[in-house]
Amino acid sequence: MSCAVHAEVALPPLIDQHSHGALHGELGLGSFEAYLAAAAGATGALAPAGTSFFDSWTGLAVRRWCPPLLGIEPHCTPVHYLARRRELGAYRAGRLLLRGAGIAGFLLESGVPSELTSARELASAADGRAYEVVRLEPLAEQVADTSGSVDSFLGNTAEALYSAAQHATAFALSASFGEESPPDPRQVRRAAGRWLSGRRTGARLEDPALVQHLLWNAIATGLPVQLHCGDPRPLRGFLRATARLGTDLVLLPREPHHRQAARLAGAFPHVYADVGPRPAETLREAPFGKLLFSTGARALPELYVTGARLFVRAMTRLAAEWIADDVCAPAEARRIVGLVAAGTARRVYRLDAVASAATG
């Protein structure tokens, strides 16, 4: 495939619709591998003796795409790479990586650990724009820890949601299923009472009635809501029930469920989905304007780089194949990849309006 064909489908600067921020501070080999392990979906913090999480798809991508951004050769050894990282310092290395990722805008989930960058810090480091996505579970947990009764918890939660909606770009929460109507208030009160008692021992927000209560209240704000959903198929009834409420929903599934999420995005006008790591598969399942790019990056700035590079390569290769097979003209291919890379995110999350408000 010629370089000329690839040039015809160059992608615009990306909008990363879902990530968590980058770490402050230096990392040794062991701690760096622990974050690589998490990115690869491994449950253990360290690789077994004699192995390395650099020997993974993510590790190979880091060694290919990140060293040149730090001024060294690609495919260098992990020890060499991390030595160069320490030589530059975490602050400078992070800036070089984030600014070299090709991402112009970041939707950053709040409620993350304090050791990760805030939206403002990430925007400064990346020399781009960052937009806050308010995660509902930690928001409710903060309210619970300052509320002495069920009544105060429910009232303070409603107030916190309203306040967050004034500055947030979207809301997010985990939803393994969705009811077709809001939960009964009596059920919510009983669940809130049980959970407030459990908060003394650090109980997390998992009660279905409370999760549904938060979800339906977030939808009422009109802001887009991201649904971390694993397998999205149990949400079908909920998606059908919310079709005429005026709130866009964005499915963030786990592997291997991106194709199912794309099908649901194609079935409901207000539903969108993450394009996932294999755009050639998901783009067959939904209209092109219903799928959005994300890195899902957490902790390592390298994961922004690798997520963006792998996406660009996959989309460029796919669009070039379409052009070579006369499926579409180059201008049409550029328009399609631009939608997935950034255009649909700008529309769904109203980013141009947000930027105008921030500078107005």
N, C-alpha and C positions, 0 to 999 in steps of 0.2 A: 504494500500500500504506500503510495508516494507521499512525500512530505507536503506537496502542494495540496493534496486532498485533505490532509490533517489541518493545514492552515485555513482551509475554507470553513472549518467548523470550530475554530477557536472559541473557547468559552469566555463569557464576561467574568468579572470579579464575582466570587461566590457569596451567597447568603447562607450561613450555617444556621439552620433553624432549631438545632438542639445541641447544647453542650453544657458543661458544668464549670469551666474555668481551669486555670493552670495553677500549679504549685508555686509558692514562694520558697526560696532557699535551695541549697545544694543537695545533690543526691549521689550516694555511692552506688556501686554496682548492685548490691543486694536490694536496696530500696527501689532503684530504677527498675529492676526485674520484677519486683512485687507489683508495680503499676503496670508493667507490660503484661503480667499474668492476669491482672484484673481486666485489661483490655481484651485479652484473648479468651476471657470467660472462665479462667481457671479459678478454683476455689482456694487452693493453697497459696500462701504468700511467697514461697520459694520453690524453685525447680528442684526435682530430685537430684541427688548427688550425681555428678557426671553429665548433667544436662543443663540447658539454658533456655530461658524464654526468649532470648534473641533468636533461637532456632524455632521460630514460628512465623506465620505469614506477617503478623504485625512487626515482629523483630526484623525480618528481611526488609520490609518497607521502610522502617526507621533507618536501617543502615544504607539503603539506596538513596533516599530522598533528603535526609536531614544533614549528613555531613557536609555536602557542598554549601549549605546555608551557613555553616559555621567555618567555612574556609578550608576544609580538608576533603580528601578524595572520597567518592562514594564507595560503599562496600568495605569500608575499613573495619577493623576488629572492634568489638564492643569496648574493650579496654582503651583503645586509641580514641574512640569517639567520646567516651566519658571523661578521659583526660583533657581533651580539647574543650569540652563543656565546662569543666572546672577551671581551666585556664582562663576562659572568657568570663566566668562568673555566671551564676544563675540568672541574674537580672538581664545582662547583655545577651546571653545565649537565648533566653526566652523571647526577647524582643526580636532578635534575628530570625528565629523560627516562626513566630507568629506573623511577622511582616513579610516573610517569604512564602507563606502558605497560599496566597492568592485569594484570601477571604476578606471581603470588604465589610461584612456585617455579621454579627454574632447574636443569636438569641440565647441568652445565658440564664440557666435555671437558678433561681435564688434558693435560699435555705440550705446551701451547701456548707461543708465544714469551713471554719474560718481560715484554714491554711490555704484555701483556694482563692483566686482572684475574684473580686467583685466585677460587676459589669463595667463600672467606671475604670477600674484598674486594667481590665482586659482591653478595653477600647484604647486606652493610652498606650499599652504595650504593643498592640497590633497596629496602631495608627489607623484605626477603622472606627466603625460604630458598633456599639453593643446595646442590646435591648433586654430589659428584665422580663423573665418569665417567672411568675410567682408560683412556687410549689405549694400546694394546699396543705399537705400533711404537716410539714413543719410550722406553717402558719397557725394551724389549729392547735398544735402542741404548745406553741408559745402562748396562745390565748388560754388554753386549759391550765397552764401553770400559774396564771395570774387571775384565775376565776375561782371564786369560792363556792359557787353553787351552779346547778344546772341552768337556772334562769340567766345568771350572769354569763356563763359560758356561751349559751346560744345567742344572747344579745351581743356580747363582745365579738363573737365570730362574725355575725352579720356586719357589724361595724368595721371589723378588720378587712373583710372582703370588699366592702364599699371603698374603704380607704386605699387598699391595694389597687383597685381598679382605676384609680385616678392617675396612677403612674406606670402601671404594668402594661406590657405589650400583649401578654397572654397569661393564662393560668395553666397549670399542669397538675396531674395527679395520677396515681396508679388505679386502674379500673379493669379488673378481670371479668366483670360482667356489668350490665346496666339494666335497671328496672325501667319499665315503660311509663312510669309515672313517679312523681316524688314520693318519698317514704312517708308513712303516716306520722304526724307530729308526736303522737303518744309513743310510737316505737322509737323515734329519735330521742325523746326525753329519757326513756329507759336506757337506751344505749349510752347516752351522754353520762348518765349517773354511774353506770358500770365503769365507763372509761375514766371518769374523773377519780374514782376510787383507785383504779389500777395505776394511774399516773404516779402515785406515791412510790411505786416500784418500777417506774420507767416504762410502763406499757405503751406500745406504739399504736398509732391510729390504724386499726384494721377492721373494726366492726363494720359490716356491710351497710347498716342503716346510717351510720355517721358518714361513711364514704359517699353514699348516695346523696345524703343531705348536702355535703360540700359540693358535689358535682352539680346538682340541680341549682344551687345558689350561684355557683360560678357561671353557669349558662345564662342565668337571669341578668348578669351584668352586660351581656352582649359581646364581651371580649372573646377571641378564639380560645379554645380549650384543647390542650394537648393531652392525649390519653395514652399513658404507658400501659400497654394492654397484653403483652405476651402474645397469646393467640387471640386475635380480635373477633373471631366468629361469634362468641357468646354475646357480643355487643349489638348484634344485628337488630334485635327488637328495640333497644334503646335508640339506636341510630334512626330507625324508622319513626319512633315517637317524637324525636326532636327535629324532624325535617323542616318544620314550618315555624320554628322559634326565632330564626334570624341569627343564630350563633354558629360559626364554623367550628368543626371538630377536626383535629389532626391526629391520626393514629400513628403511634410510635411502637411498632411491634418488636418482638425479639425474633432472632433466627429460629426456625426457618419459615416465619409466618408473613414475610413481606408481600408475597403474592396474594395471600388472602386479604391483607389490608388493602392492597391495590384494587382488588375486586370490589370491596366494600366502598372504596372511594369512587369507583365507577358507577356504583348502584345508587348512591345518594348525593344529591346536589350540594349539600353542606358539609360533606366529608372529604378530607384530604388524607394523604398518607406519605410516610417517609419512603423515598425511592429505594432505599436499601443498598447493599453492596453489589447487587447485580442488576443494573438498570435494564439490561437486555430482556430480563424476565418480567420485571414489574411494568415496564412500559407497554407490554403486550396486554396487560390486564385492566388498564384504566386510561382515560383520556390524558394526554400529555400534560395538560394544565392542572391535573389533580395530584401530582407527585412533586415532592420537595427534597432537596439535598440536606443532609446533616452529617456531621462527624461523630456526634455522641461523645466527643472528647472529654476526658476527665483527668486532671492532675498533670499529665505530661504535655507540654506544648508540642512535642513531636507528634502527638496523635491528631492535632489539627492539620499538620503538614501531611501526614500519611493519609488521613481521611480525604483531604482535598485532592491529593495527587491521584489516588486510586480512583476516585470518582471522575476526575477529569479524563484520565486515561480510558476508563470504561465508556464514558459518554462520547468521547472523541472517536474511539474505535467503532462504536455502534453507529454514530452518525455517518462516518466515512463509508461504512458498509452499505448504509441506505443509499448514499449518493452513488457508490459504485454499482449497486444493483438497480439504479434508476427508480428507487422507491420514492424519492423526493429530490427536489433541486437543492443546491447548496444554500440558497437563501432560506428555504423552508427548514433545512436541518439546523441552521444557525438559530432560527426563531424557536424551534422546539427545545434545543439544548439550553437556550437562554431562559426559557420558562422554568425548567427543572432546576437549573443552577441558581436562579435568583428571582426571576420575574414573578413566579407564583407566590413565593414567600413575601415579596414586596406587596402584592395585592392582598393576600389573606391576612397578613399581620399589619397591614396599613402602614408600612414603614415610611413611606414618603410623607404621610400626614404626621407621623410621630416626629420625623426629622424636622419638618416645618415648624411644628409646635415648639420643639426644643430650641430652635434658632430664632423663633419669632419674638 
